[in-house]
Amino acid sequence: LRNTKYMFLVYGGNMERELRVSCYTDAGYLTDAEYIAAFDASKEAVWIRKFISKLGIVPTIKEPISMYCDNTGAIAIAKDDGVTKGPRHFRAKVYYLRETIKLGDVKIEKIDTYDNLADLFTKALAFPKYSELTRNIRLLPASSFM
């Protein structure tokens, strides 16, 4: 688990045969903020993919790294090749994420807000939801070690 501003990566799988990397993003309700979080997550995912490949300890990650985003607008911007309006720095981020998707390094998928694991780090949650998300990332309570 690697926590950053608006996203986190989850590593798992059988280390002898495969390594799975999943990425969850959440930056509130603004499409631009969510897209920038997806851009940051894609940079991190591409770096992790290259790093793991260079280590040679586990086989290369063959499948695209799954990025889960709960903002439909951000996903539409990432997948649509239409002209993007906006400041130059935002357009550069759009083109980078689109390129990583085309190259097969990452794939961006819609996740229901209720199931987004990033909410654990970005929102104040009721205890039942908090407990469910901590179990989903296999985070154990301190009492389990005593």
Phi and psi in radians as a Rosetta constraint file:
Dihedral C 1 N 2 CA 2 C 2 CIRCULARHARMONIC -2.216 0.35
Dihedral N 2 CA 2 C 2 N 3 CIRCULARHARMONIC 2.015 0.35
Dihedral C 2 N 3 CA 3 C 3 CIRCULARHARMONIC -1.674 0.35
Dihedral N 3 CA 3 C 3 N 4 CIRCULARHARMONIC 2.263 0.35
Dihedral C 3 N 4 CA 4 C 4 CIRCULARHARMONIC -2.271 0.35
Dihedral N 4 CA 4 C 4 N 5 CIRCULARHARMONIC -2.898 0.35
Dihedral C 4 N 5 CA 5 C 5 CIRCULARHARMONIC -0.911 0.35
Dihedral N 5 CA 5 C 5 N 6 CIRCULARHARMONIC -1.081 0.35
Dihedral C 5 N 6 CA 6 C 6 CIRCULARHARMONIC -2.137 0.35
Dihedral N 6 CA 6 C 6 N 7 CIRCULARHARMONIC 0.140 0.35
Dihedral C 6 N 7 CA 7 C 7 CIRCULARHARMONIC -2.623 0.35
Dihedral N 7 CA 7 C 7 N 8 CIRCULARHARMONIC 2.873 0.35
Dihedral C 7 N 8 CA 8 C 8 CIRCULARHARMONIC -2.576 0.35
Dihedral N 8 CA 8 C 8 N 9 CIRCULARHARMONIC 2.680 0.35
Dihedral C 8 N 9 CA 9 C 9 CIRCULARHARMONIC -1.841 0.35
Dihedral N 9 CA 9 C 9 N 10 CIRCULARHARMONIC 2.502 0.35
Dihedral C 9 N 10 CA 10 C 10 CIRCULARHARMONIC -2.072 0.35
Dihedral N 10 CA 10 C 10 N 11 CIRCULARHARMONIC 2.216 0.35
Dihedral C 10 N 11 CA 11 C 11 CIRCULARHARMONIC -1.876 0.35
Dihedral N 11 CA 11 C 11 N 12 CIRCULARHARMONIC 2.481 0.35
Dihedral C 11 N 12 CA 12 C 12 CIRCULARHARMONIC -2.956 0.35
Dihedral N 12 CA 12 C 12 N 13 CIRCULARHARMONIC -3.021 0.35
Dihedral C 12 N 13 CA 13 C 13 CIRCULARHARMONIC 1.853 0.35
Dihedral N 13 CA 13 C 13 N 14 CIRCULARHARMONIC 3.140 0.35
Dihedral C 13 N 14 CA 14 C 14 CIRCULARHARMONIC -1.486 0.35
Dihedral N 14 CA 14 C 14 N 15 CIRCULARHARMONIC 2.023 0.35
Dihedral C 14 N 15 CA 15 C 15 CIRCULARHARMONIC -1.120 0.35
Dihedral N 15 CA 15 C 15 N 16 CIRCULARHARMONIC -0.354 0.35
Dihedral C 15 N 16 CA 16 C 16 CIRCULARHARMONIC -1.436 0.35
Dihedral N 16 CA 16 C 16 N 17 CIRCULARHARMONIC -0.494 0.35
Dihedral C 16 N 17 CA 17 C 17 CIRCULARHARMONIC -2.013 0.35
Dihedral N 17 CA 17 C 17 N 18 CIRCULARHARMONIC -0.664 0.35
Dihedral C 17 N 18 CA 18 C 18 CIRCULARHARMONIC -2.645 0.35
Dihedral N 18 CA 18 C 18 N 19 CIRCULARHARMONIC 2.760 0.35
Dihedral C 18 N 19 CA 19 C 19 CIRCULARHARMONIC -2.311 0.35
Dihedral N 19 CA 19 C 19 N 20 CIRCULARHARMONIC 2.170 0.35
Dihedral C 19 N 20 CA 20 C 20 CIRCULARHARMONIC -1.807 0.35
Dihedral N 20 CA 20 C 20 N 21 CIRCULARHARMONIC 2.364 0.35
Dihedral C 20 N 21 CA 21 C 21 CIRCULARHARMONIC -2.195 0.35
Dihedral N 21 CA 21 C 21 N 22 CIRCULARHARMONIC 2.183 0.35
Dihedral C 21 N 22 CA 22 C 22 CIRCULARHARMONIC -2.123 0.35
Dihedral N 22 CA 22 C 22 N 23 CIRCULARHARMONIC 2.597 0.35
Dihedral C 22 N 23 CA 23 C 23 CIRCULARHARMONIC -2.251 0.35
Dihedral N 23 CA 23 C 23 N 24 CIRCULARHARMONIC 2.337 0.35
Dihedral C 23 N 24 CA 24 C 24 CIRCULARHARMONIC -2.105 0.35
Dihedral N 24 CA 24 C 24 N 25 CIRCULARHARMONIC 2.315 0.35
Dihedral C 24 N 25 CA 25 C 25 CIRCULARHARMONIC -2.104 0.35
Dihedral N 25 CA 25 C 25 N 26 CIRCULARHARMONIC 2.615 0.35
Dihedral C 25 N 26 CA 26 C 26 CIRCULARHARMONIC -2.830 0.35
Dihedral N 26 CA 26 C 26 N 27 CIRCULARHARMONIC 2.129 0.35
Dihedral C 26 N 27 CA 27 C 27 CIRCULARHARMONIC -2.368 0.35
Dihedral N 27 CA 27 C 27 N 28 CIRCULARHARMONIC 0.601 0.35
Dihedral C 27 N 28 CA 28 C 28 CIRCULARHARMONIC 1.559 0.35
Dihedral N 28 CA 28 C 28 N 29 CIRCULARHARMONIC -2.585 0.35
Dihedral C 28 N 29 CA 29 C 29 CIRCULARHARMONIC -1.866 0.35
Dihedral N 29 CA 29 C 29 N 30 CIRCULARHARMONIC -0.071 0.35
Dihedral C 29 N 30 CA 30 C 30 CIRCULARHARMONIC -1.492 0.35
Dihedral N 30 CA 30 C 30 N 31 CIRCULARHARMONIC 2.259 0.35
Dihedral C 30 N 31 CA 31 C 31 CIRCULARHARMONIC -1.072 0.35
Dihedral N 31 CA 31 C 31 N 32 CIRCULARHARMONIC -0.772 0.35
Dihedral C 31 N 32 CA 32 C 32 CIRCULARHARMONIC -1.071 0.35
Dihedral N 32 CA 32 C 32 N 33 CIRCULARHARMONIC -0.770 0.35
Dihedral C 32 N 33 CA 33 C 33 CIRCULARHARMONIC -1.126 0.35
Dihedral N 33 CA 33 C 33 N 34 CIRCULARHARMONIC -0.713 0.35
Dihedral C 33 N 34 CA 34 C 34 CIRCULARHARMONIC -1.146 0.35
Dihedral N 34 CA 34 C 34 N 35 CIRCULARHARMONIC -0.680 0.35
Dihedral C 34 N 35 CA 35 C 35 CIRCULARHARMONIC -1.158 0.35
Dihedral N 35 CA 35 C 35 N 36 CIRCULARHARMONIC -0.720 0.35
Dihedral C 35 N 36 CA 36 C 36 CIRCULARHARMONIC -1.124 0.35
Dihedral N 36 CA 36 C 36 N 37 CIRCULARHARMONIC -0.636 0.35
Dihedral C 36 N 37 CA 37 C 37 CIRCULARHARMONIC -1.108 0.35
Dihedral N 37 CA 37 C 37 N 38 CIRCULARHARMONIC -0.704 0.35
Dihedral C 37 N 38 CA 38 C 38 CIRCULARHARMONIC -1.150 0.35
Dihedral N 38 CA 38 C 38 N 39 CIRCULARHARMONIC -0.668 0.35
Dihedral C 38 N 39 CA 39 C 39 CIRCULARHARMONIC -1.070 0.35
Dihedral N 39 CA 39 C 39 N 40 CIRCULARHARMONIC -0.850 0.35
Dihedral C 39 N 40 CA 40 C 40 CIRCULARHARMONIC -1.053 0.35
Dihedral N 40 CA 40 C 40 N 41 CIRCULARHARMONIC -0.712 0.35
Dihedral C 40 N 41 CA 41 C 41 CIRCULARHARMONIC -1.132 0.35
Dihedral N 41 CA 41 C 41 N 42 CIRCULARHARMONIC -0.672 0.35
Dihedral C 41 N 42 CA 42 C 42 CIRCULARHARMONIC -1.172 0.35
Dihedral N 42 CA 42 C 42 N 43 CIRCULARHARMONIC -0.666 0.35
Dihedral C 42 N 43 CA 43 C 43 CIRCULARHARMONIC -1.060 0.35
Dihedral N 43 CA 43 C 43 N 44 CIRCULARHARMONIC -0.790 0.35
Dihedral C 43 N 44 CA 44 C 44 CIRCULARHARMONIC -1.102 0.35
Dihedral N 44 CA 44 C 44 N 45 CIRCULARHARMONIC -0.750 0.35
Dihedral C 44 N 45 CA 45 C 45 CIRCULARHARMONIC -1.136 0.35
Dihedral N 45 CA 45 C 45 N 46 CIRCULARHARMONIC -0.732 0.35
Dihedral C 45 N 46 CA 46 C 46 CIRCULARHARMONIC -1.127 0.35
Dihedral N 46 CA 46 C 46 N 47 CIRCULARHARMONIC -0.718 0.35
Dihedral C 46 N 47 CA 47 C 47 CIRCULARHARMONIC -1.087 0.35
Dihedral N 47 CA 47 C 47 N 48 CIRCULARHARMONIC -0.795 0.35
Dihedral C 47 N 48 CA 48 C 48 CIRCULARHARMONIC -1.052 0.35
Dihedral N 48 CA 48 C 48 N 49 CIRCULARHARMONIC -0.758 0.35
Dihedral C 48 N 49 CA 49 C 49 CIRCULARHARMONIC -1.029 0.35
Dihedral N 49 CA 49 C 49 N 50 CIRCULARHARMONIC -0.828 0.35
Dihedral C 49 N 50 CA 50 C 50 CIRCULARHARMONIC -1.158 0.35
Dihedral N 50 CA 50 C 50 N 51 CIRCULARHARMONIC -0.729 0.35
Dihedral C 50 N 51 CA 51 C 51 CIRCULARHARMONIC -1.060 0.35
Dihedral N 51 CA 51 C 51 N 52 CIRCULARHARMONIC -0.822 0.35
Dihedral C 51 N 52 CA 52 C 52 CIRCULARHARMONIC -1.117 0.35
Dihedral N 52 CA 52 C 52 N 53 CIRCULARHARMONIC -0.690 0.35
Dihedral C 52 N 53 CA 53 C 53 CIRCULARHARMONIC -1.109 0.35
Dihedral N 53 CA 53 C 53 N 54 CIRCULARHARMONIC -0.735 0.35
Dihedral C 53 N 54 CA 54 C 54 CIRCULARHARMONIC -1.197 0.35
Dihedral N 54 CA 54 C 54 N 55 CIRCULARHARMONIC -0.550 0.35
Dihedral C 54 N 55 CA 55 C 55 CIRCULARHARMONIC -1.102 0.35
Dihedral N 55 CA 55 C 55 N 56 CIRCULARHARMONIC -0.699 0.35
Dihedral C 55 N 56 CA 56 C 56 CIRCULARHARMONIC 1.294 0.35
Dihedral N 56 CA 56 C 56 N 57 CIRCULARHARMONIC 0.122 0.35
Dihedral C 56 N 57 CA 57 C 57 CIRCULARHARMONIC -1.329 0.35
Dihedral N 57 CA 57 C 57 N 58 CIRCULARHARMONIC -0.724 0.35
Dihedral C 57 N 58 CA 58 C 58 CIRCULARHARMONIC -2.046 0.35
Dihedral N 58 CA 58 C 58 N 59 CIRCULARHARMONIC 2.718 0.35
Dihedral C 58 N 59 CA 59 C 59 CIRCULARHARMONIC -1.026 0.35
Dihedral N 59 CA 59 C 59 N 60 CIRCULARHARMONIC 2.720 0.35
Dihedral C 59 N 60 CA 60 C 60 CIRCULARHARMONIC -1.023 0.35
Dihedral N 60 CA 60 C 60 N 61 CIRCULARHARMONIC 2.512 0.35
Dihedral C 60 N 61 CA 61 C 61 CIRCULARHARMONIC -1.248 0.35
Dihedral N 61 CA 61 C 61 N 62 CIRCULARHARMONIC 1.989 0.35
Dihedral C 61 N 62 CA 62 C 62 CIRCULARHARMONIC -1.536 0.35
Dihedral N 62 CA 62 C 62 N 63 CIRCULARHARMONIC -0.637 0.35
Dihedral C 62 N 63 CA 63 C 63 CIRCULARHARMONIC -1.424 0.35
Dihedral N 63 CA 63 C 63 N 64 CIRCULARHARMONIC 2.632 0.35
Dihedral C 63 N 64 CA 64 C 64 CIRCULARHARMONIC -1.064 0.35
Dihedral N 64 CA 64 C 64 N 65 CIRCULARHARMONIC 2.552 0.35
Dihedral C 64 N 65 CA 65 C 65 CIRCULARHARMONIC -1.283 0.35
Dihedral N 65 CA 65 C 65 N 66 CIRCULARHARMONIC 2.226 0.35
Dihedral C 65 N 66 CA 66 C 66 CIRCULARHARMONIC -1.368 0.35
Dihedral N 66 CA 66 C 66 N 67 CIRCULARHARMONIC 2.200 0.35
Dihedral C 66 N 67 CA 67 C 67 CIRCULARHARMONIC -1.966 0.35
Dihedral N 67 CA 67 C 67 N 68 CIRCULARHARMONIC 2.198 0.35
Dihedral C 67 N 68 CA 68 C 68 CIRCULARHARMONIC -1.874 0.35
Dihedral N 68 CA 68 C 68 N 69 CIRCULARHARMONIC 2.197 0.35
Dihedral C 68 N 69 CA 69 C 69 CIRCULARHARMONIC -2.280 0.35
Dihedral N 69 CA 69 C 69 N 70 CIRCULARHARMONIC 2.406 0.35
Dihedral C 69 N 70 CA 70 C 70 CIRCULARHARMONIC -1.710 0.35
Dihedral N 70 CA 70 C 70 N 71 CIRCULARHARMONIC 0.166 0.35
Dihedral C 70 N 71 CA 71 C 71 CIRCULARHARMONIC -1.938 0.35
Dihedral N 71 CA 71 C 71 N 72 CIRCULARHARMONIC 1.951 0.35
Dihedral C 71 N 72 CA 72 C 72 CIRCULARHARMONIC -1.091 0.35
Dihedral N 72 CA 72 C 72 N 73 CIRCULARHARMONIC -0.651 0.35
Dihedral C 72 N 73 CA 73 C 73 CIRCULARHARMONIC -1.097 0.35
Dihedral N 73 CA 73 C 73 N 74 CIRCULARHARMONIC -0.745 0.35
Dihedral C 73 N 74 CA 74 C 74 CIRCULARHARMONIC -1.129 0.35
Dihedral N 74 CA 74 C 74 N 75 CIRCULARHARMONIC -0.673 0.35
Dihedral C 74 N 75 CA 75 C 75 CIRCULARHARMONIC -1.159 0.35
Dihedral N 75 CA 75 C 75 N 76 CIRCULARHARMONIC -0.715 0.35
Dihedral C 75 N 76 CA 76 C 76 CIRCULARHARMONIC -1.091 0.35
Dihedral N 76 CA 76 C 76 N 77 CIRCULARHARMONIC -0.733 0.35
Dihedral C 76 N 77 CA 77 C 77 CIRCULARHARMONIC -1.093 0.35
Dihedral N 77 CA 77 C 77 N 78 CIRCULARHARMONIC -0.716 0.35
Dihedral C 77 N 78 CA 78 C 78 CIRCULARHARMONIC -1.169 0.35
Dihedral N 78 CA 78 C 78 N 79 CIRCULARHARMONIC -0.618 0.35
Dihedral C 78 N 79 CA 79 C 79 CIRCULARHARMONIC -1.638 0.35
Dihedral N 79 CA 79 C 79 N 80 CIRCULARHARMONIC -0.349 0.35
Dihedral C 79 N 80 CA 80 C 80 CIRCULARHARMONIC -1.551 0.35
Dihedral N 80 CA 80 C 80 N 81 CIRCULARHARMONIC 2.287 0.35
Dihedral C 80 N 81 CA 81 C 81 CIRCULARHARMONIC -1.555 0.35
Dihedral N 81 CA 81 C 81 N 82 CIRCULARHARMONIC 0.166 0.35
Dihedral C 81 N 82 CA 82 C 82 CIRCULARHARMONIC -1.146 0.35
Dihedral N 82 CA 82 C 82 N 83 CIRCULARHARMONIC 2.985 0.35
Dihedral C 82 N 83 CA 83 C 83 CIRCULARHARMONIC -1.177 0.35
Dihedral N 83 CA 83 C 83 N 84 CIRCULARHARMONIC 2.358 0.35
Dihedral C 83 N 84 CA 84 C 84 CIRCULARHARMONIC -1.848 0.35
Dihedral N 84 CA 84 C 84 N 85 CIRCULARHARMONIC 2.168 0.35
Dihedral C 84 N 85 CA 85 C 85 CIRCULARHARMONIC -1.563 0.35
Dihedral N 85 CA 85 C 85 N 86 CIRCULARHARMONIC 2.739 0.35
Dihedral C 85 N 86 CA 86 C 86 CIRCULARHARMONIC 2.317 0.35
Dihedral N 86 CA 86 C 86 N 87 CIRCULARHARMONIC 3.077 0.35
Dihedral C 86 N 87 CA 87 C 87 CIRCULARHARMONIC -1.071 0.35
Dihedral N 87 CA 87 C 87 N 88 CIRCULARHARMONIC 2.709 0.35
Dihedral C 87 N 88 CA 88 C 88 CIRCULARHARMONIC -1.027 0.35
Dihedral N 88 CA 88 C 88 N 89 CIRCULARHARMONIC -0.698 0.35
Dihedral C 88 N 89 CA 89 C 89 CIRCULARHARMONIC -1.131 0.35
Dihedral N 89 CA 89 C 89 N 90 CIRCULARHARMONIC -0.582 0.35
Dihedral C 89 N 90 CA 90 C 90 CIRCULARHARMONIC -1.267 0.35
Dihedral N 90 CA 90 C 90 N 91 CIRCULARHARMONIC -0.716 0.35
Dihedral C 90 N 91 CA 91 C 91 CIRCULARHARMONIC -1.072 0.35
Dihedral N 91 CA 91 C 91 N 92 CIRCULARHARMONIC -0.667 0.35
Dihedral C 91 N 92 CA 92 C 92 CIRCULARHARMONIC -1.076 0.35
Dihedral N 92 CA 92 C 92 N 93 CIRCULARHARMONIC -0.692 0.35
Dihedral C 92 N 93 CA 93 C 93 CIRCULARHARMONIC -1.157 0.35
Dihedral N 93 CA 93 C 93 N 94 CIRCULARHARMONIC -0.692 0.35
Dihedral C 93 N 94 CA 94 C 94 CIRCULARHARMONIC -1.066 0.35
Dihedral N 94 CA 94 C 94 N 95 CIRCULARHARMONIC -0.849 0.35
Dihedral C 94 N 95 CA 95 C 95 CIRCULARHARMONIC -1.127 0.35
Dihedral N 95 CA 95 C 95 N 96 CIRCULARHARMONIC -0.672 0.35
Dihedral C 95 N 96 CA 96 C 96 CIRCULARHARMONIC -1.085 0.35
Dihedral N 96 CA 96 C 96 N 97 CIRCULARHARMONIC -0.845 0.35
Dihedral C 96 N 97 CA 97 C 97 CIRCULARHARMONIC -1.126 0.35
Dihedral N 97 CA 97 C 97 N 98 CIRCULARHARMONIC -0.726 0.35
Dihedral C 97 N 98 CA 98 C 98 CIRCULARHARMONIC -1.050 0.35
Dihedral N 98 CA 98 C 98 N 99 CIRCULARHARMONIC -0.698 0.35
Dihedral C 98 N 99 CA 99 C 99 CIRCULARHARMONIC -1.150 0.35
Dihedral N 99 CA 99 C 99 N 100 CIRCULARHARMONIC -0.735 0.35
Dihedral C 99 N 100 CA 100 C 100 CIRCULARHARMONIC -1.148 0.35
Dihedral N 100 CA 100 C 100 N 101 CIRCULARHARMONIC -0.558 0.35
Dihedral C 100 N 101 CA 101 C 101 CIRCULARHARMONIC -1.210 0.35
Dihedral N 101 CA 101 C 101 N 102 CIRCULARHARMONIC -0.770 0.35
Dihedral C 101 N 102 CA 102 C 102 CIRCULARHARMONIC -1.115 0.35
Dihedral N 102 CA 102 C 102 N 103 CIRCULARHARMONIC -0.653 0.35
Dihedral C 102 N 103 CA 103 C 103 CIRCULARHARMONIC -1.297 0.35
Dihedral N 103 CA 103 C 103 N 104 CIRCULARHARMONIC -0.203 0.35
Dihedral C 103 N 104 CA 104 C 104 CIRCULARHARMONIC 1.478 0.35
Dihedral N 104 CA 104 C 104 N 105 CIRCULARHARMONIC 0.262 0.35
Dihedral C 104 N 105 CA 105 C 105 CIRCULARHARMONIC -1.307 0.35
Dihedral N 105 CA 105 C 105 N 106 CIRCULARHARMONIC -0.691 0.35
Dihedral C 105 N 106 CA 106 C 106 CIRCULARHARMONIC -2.356 0.35
Dihedral N 106 CA 106 C 106 N 107 CIRCULARHARMONIC 2.776 0.35
Dihedral C 106 N 107 CA 107 C 107 CIRCULARHARMONIC -2.326 0.35
Dihedral N 107 CA 107 C 107 N 108 CIRCULARHARMONIC 2.403 0.35
Dihedral C 107 N 108 CA 108 C 108 CIRCULARHARMONIC -1.836 0.35
Dihedral N 108 CA 108 C 108 N 109 CIRCULARHARMONIC 2.296 0.35
Dihedral C 108 N 109 CA 109 C 109 CIRCULARHARMONIC -2.290 0.35
Dihedral N 109 CA 109 C 109 N 110 CIRCULARHARMONIC 2.643 0.35
Dihedral C 109 N 110 CA 110 C 110 CIRCULARHARMONIC -1.376 0.35
Dihedral N 110 CA 110 C 110 N 111 CIRCULARHARMONIC 2.378 0.35
Dihedral C 110 N 111 CA 111 C 111 CIRCULARHARMONIC -2.237 0.35
Dihedral N 111 CA 111 C 111 N 112 CIRCULARHARMONIC 2.465 0.35
Dihedral C 111 N 112 CA 112 C 112 CIRCULARHARMONIC -1.121 0.35
Dihedral N 112 CA 112 C 112 N 113 CIRCULARHARMONIC 2.453 0.35
Dihedral C 112 N 113 CA 113 C 113 CIRCULARHARMONIC -0.955 0.35
Dihedral N 113 CA 113 C 113 N 114 CIRCULARHARMONIC -0.622 0.35
Dihedral C 113 N 114 CA 114 C 114 CIRCULARHARMONIC -1.142 0.35
Dihedral N 114 CA 114 C 114 N 115 CIRCULARHARMONIC -0.490 0.35
Dihedral C 114 N 115 CA 115 C 115 CIRCULARHARMONIC -1.751 0.35
Dihedral N 115 CA 115 C 115 N 116 CIRCULARHARMONIC 0.022 0.35
Dihedral C 115 N 116 CA 116 C 116 CIRCULARHARMONIC -1.290 0.35
Dihedral N 116 CA 116 C 116 N 117 CIRCULARHARMONIC 2.027 0.35
Dihedral C 116 N 117 CA 117 C 117 CIRCULARHARMONIC -1.178 0.35
Dihedral N 117 CA 117 C 117 N 118 CIRCULARHARMONIC -0.396 0.35
Dihedral C 117 N 118 CA 118 C 118 CIRCULARHARMONIC -1.164 0.35
Dihedral N 118 CA 118 C 118 N 119 CIRCULARHARMONIC -0.376 0.35
Dihedral C 118 N 119 CA 119 C 119 CIRCULARHARMONIC -1.038 0.35
Dihedral N 119 CA 119 C 119 N 120 CIRCULARHARMONIC -0.465 0.35
Dihedral C 119 N 120 CA 120 C 120 CIRCULARHARMONIC -1.008 0.35
Dihedral N 120 CA 120 C 120 N 121 CIRCULARHARMONIC -0.577 0.35
Dihedral C 120 N 121 CA 121 C 121 CIRCULARHARMONIC -1.780 0.35
Dihedral N 121 CA 121 C 121 N 122 CIRCULARHARMONIC -0.185 0.35
Dihedral C 121 N 122 CA 122 C 122 CIRCULARHARMONIC -2.068 0.35
Dihedral N 122 CA 122 C 122 N 123 CIRCULARHARMONIC -0.130 0.35
Dihedral C 122 N 123 CA 123 C 123 CIRCULARHARMONIC -2.363 0.35
Dihedral N 123 CA 123 C 123 N 124 CIRCULARHARMONIC 2.677 0.35
Dihedral C 123 N 124 CA 124 C 124 CIRCULARHARMONIC -1.412 0.35
Dihedral N 124 CA 124 C 124 N 125 CIRCULARHARMONIC 2.127 0.35
Dihedral C 124 N 125 CA 125 C 125 CIRCULARHARMONIC -2.052 0.35
Dihedral N 125 CA 125 C 125 N 126 CIRCULARHARMONIC 2.648 0.35
Dihedral C 125 N 126 CA 126 C 126 CIRCULARHARMONIC -1.171 0.35
Dihedral N 126 CA 126 C 126 N 127 CIRCULARHARMONIC 2.681 0.35
Dihedral C 126 N 127 CA 127 C 127 CIRCULARHARMONIC -0.995 0.35
Dihedral N 127 CA 127 C 127 N 128 CIRCULARHARMONIC -0.750 0.35
Dihedral C 127 N 128 CA 128 C 128 CIRCULARHARMONIC -1.048 0.35
Dihedral N 128 CA 128 C 128 N 129 CIRCULARHARMONIC -0.729 0.35
Dihedral C 128 N 129 CA 129 C 129 CIRCULARHARMONIC -1.201 0.35
Dihedral N 129 CA 129 C 129 N 130 CIRCULARHARMONIC -0.712 0.35
Dihedral C 129 N 130 CA 130 C 130 CIRCULARHARMONIC -1.024 0.35
Dihedral N 130 CA 130 C 130 N 131 CIRCULARHARMONIC -0.806 0.35
Dihedral C 130 N 131 CA 131 C 131 CIRCULARHARMONIC -1.090 0.35
Dihedral N 131 CA 131 C 131 N 132 CIRCULARHARMONIC -0.726 0.35
Dihedral C 131 N 132 CA 132 C 132 CIRCULARHARMONIC -1.096 0.35
Dihedral N 132 CA 132 C 132 N 133 CIRCULARHARMONIC -0.803 0.35
Dihedral C 132 N 133 CA 133 C 133 CIRCULARHARMONIC -1.183 0.35
Dihedral N 133 CA 133 C 133 N 134 CIRCULARHARMONIC -0.654 0.35
Dihedral C 133 N 134 CA 134 C 134 CIRCULARHARMONIC -1.143 0.35
Dihedral N 134 CA 134 C 134 N 135 CIRCULARHARMONIC -0.636 0.35
Dihedral C 134 N 135 CA 135 C 135 CIRCULARHARMONIC -1.152 0.35
Dihedral N 135 CA 135 C 135 N 136 CIRCULARHARMONIC -0.662 0.35
Dihedral C 135 N 136 CA 136 C 136 CIRCULARHARMONIC -1.143 0.35
Dihedral N 136 CA 136 C 136 N 137 CIRCULARHARMONIC -0.505 0.35
Dihedral C 136 N 137 CA 137 C 137 CIRCULARHARMONIC -1.714 0.35
Dihedral N 137 CA 137 C 137 N 138 CIRCULARHARMONIC 0.173 0.35
Dihedral C 137 N 138 CA 138 C 138 CIRCULARHARMONIC 1.063 0.35
Dihedral N 138 CA 138 C 138 N 139 CIRCULARHARMONIC 0.649 0.35
Dihedral C 138 N 139 CA 139 C 139 CIRCULARHARMONIC -1.535 0.35
Dihedral N 139 CA 139 C 139 N 140 CIRCULARHARMONIC 2.163 0.35
Dihedral C 139 N 140 CA 140 C 140 CIRCULARHARMONIC -1.690 0.35
Dihedral N 140 CA 140 C 140 N 141 CIRCULARHARMONIC 2.537 0.35
Dihedral C 140 N 141 CA 141 C 141 CIRCULARHARMONIC -1.197 0.35
Dihedral N 141 CA 141 C 141 N 142 CIRCULARHARMONIC 2.653 0.35
Dihedral C 141 N 142 CA 142 C 142 CIRCULARHARMONIC -1.033 0.35
Dihedral N 142 CA 142 C 142 N 143 CIRCULARHARMONIC -0.541 0.35
Dihedral C 142 N 143 CA 143 C 143 CIRCULARHARMONIC -1.131 0.35
Dihedral N 143 CA 143 C 143 N 144 CIRCULARHARMONIC -0.360 0.35
Dihedral C 143 N 144 CA 144 C 144 CIRCULARHARMONIC -1.288 0.35
Dihedral N 144 CA 144 C 144 N 145 CIRCULARHARMONIC -0.248 0.35
Dihedral C 144 N 145 CA 145 C 145 CIRCULARHARMONIC -1.635 0.35
Dihedral N 145 CA 145 C 145 N 146 CIRCULARHARMONIC -0.081 0.35
